[in-house]
Amino acid sequence: MAARKTANMFRAVTSRAMRVAEAQRHGVRRMTQRPKFEPTSMAFPRREVAGRALSTEKVSFTIIDADGNPSKVVATAGQTLLDVAHENDIELEGACGGELACSTCHLVFEQDVFDKLPEITEEEEDMLDLAWGLTDTSRLGCQIHVSKDLEGTTIRVPDESNNLM
């Protein structure tokens, strides 16, 4: 009787171990493990790009900070300009974390590049109305994704920002 009970327990344990091993082979983690936080657009769902940038295409352009210092950057297509600025230690606040709830990631584009950007949403226009130094070619860095249209261009961070948060 004890041998049969031990055999049944052994089968149950091995069956569970096999299911766990199979799940791990397919990339499934135990639900008790807390996922490692990575500051990607997946952490900020309004950013339209799920998870890491979907492309490996590299785009290079220049960002001029509020003090007038140019920084040549190389970014992956699909990243937001707010993320690119932070990764390259360029001072661009982004107080809301890219949630389209402030205007502190305000950027100014060259007219020809501005004309190629995706159409501005009503929500972004509302936030831009709160921005200091608003121009006809202003957009929010959290709403603009890197694309080939930015190759070789220069983007400017305004002298001041307006943080109402």
N, C-alpha and C positions, 0 to 999 in steps of 0.2 A: 504494500500500500504506500509506504513512504517512498519507494523507488518510483512508482507511478506519479506521485505528487511532484517529486523532484524533476522528473522528465517533462511534465506539463509546464512547470515553472521555467525550465530551461528553454522549451519551445517558445513560450511567451516572451522571454527576455531576448532570445535570438531574433524572433520575429520583429520586435520593436527595434532592436539594434539594426536590423536590415532595412526597416522603413526609414530610420534616421539617416543611415548611410546613403540610401537612395535619394532622400531629400537633399542631403548635403551635396551630393554629386550634381544635382540640378540647381544648386545655388540657393536653396532655401535655408534660412537661419532659424534657430530655435526662437520661438516667439518671446521667450523670457529674456533674450538679449536685447539691450537697448541699442538702436542703430547709432553709429558714430555720426555726429553732426558735422556736415560740411556746408559752408556758406555758398551754396549753389542756388540757381533759380528755382530748384525744387523746394527749397526752404521758403521761398517767397512766391506762392502760386500765381500771383497776378502778372508775373513776368513773361508769360506766354511760351517759354521754352522749358519743357519738362526735363529736370535733371541737368546734367552737364551739357555743354554745347554739343549739338548733334553733328557738327562738321569738324573736320580737321584742317579745313582751309584757313590759311593765315592771311591776315590783312594788316598792313602797316600804315600808320598815320601819325600825326603830331597833335598833342594836346598842349595848349598854352595855359598855364595855371593863372590864378588871379594876380600874381605878382609879375606876370609876363615871362616866366621861365618856360621855354619849350621842352617837351619830353617826347621823344620818338618812341612809340609803342608798337608792339606786334601783338595782335589779338586773334582769337579764334572766331571765325564766323559763327554768329548765333549768340555770343555773349552780349550783355547789355553794356553800354558805355559807362554806367555807374560801376559795374563790376571791374571793367578794364581799368578805370581810374584808381580804384582801391587796390587792385593787384599791382599797380605800378607806382604806388605811394604818391599819387597826385591828389591834392587836397580838393575833394568834392564831397560835401557833407553827406547827402542822402539820409537825412534824419529819420525818415520813415522806413528805411530799409528797402526801398524800392517798391513800396506798396501804393504809390500814386496818391499819397496823402500829404505831401508838402511840395515845395518848389526849390529845395536846397540842392538839387542836382541839375539845376538850370545850366544849359550849354548854348553857345551861339555858333552857328554853322555858316560856312560860305554859301552864298546864294545858289550857286550851281549844284552844290551837294544837298542843300535844303530842298531843292526842287525834286530830288530823287528819293527823298525819305518817304516812308509810308505816311498815309494821310493821318493827320492829328485827330485824336478822339475828343469828344466833348469834355470828358473828365480831365484830360491833359490840358485842354484850353483853360478850364476852370482853375486848375492849379497854377498854370503859367500866369494867369491874371494877378497872382499874389507875388510873383517874382520881381526882384529888383533888377533894373537895367534891362527890361524886356525889349527885344528887337523884333523885327519882322521875320528873322531867321532863328528865333529861340525855340528850343525843344527841351524836354526833360531827359536826362541821361538814363533814367531807369526805363524809359519807354522806347529807346532806340537800340536796336540790335545791330551788331557789327555785320557788315556785308561788303561785298567787293566795291560797292559804290563809295565807300569811305577810303579806298586805297589812295595813298599819297596826299590826302587832304589835311587841312589844319582845322582843329576845333578849339574854341576858346571858352575858358571858364570865366564868367563875369567877375568884376572886381568885388562885388558884395553879394550876399545871399540873404534871404528873408526867412528866418526860421520861426514859424508861428506855432510850432509844436511844443 
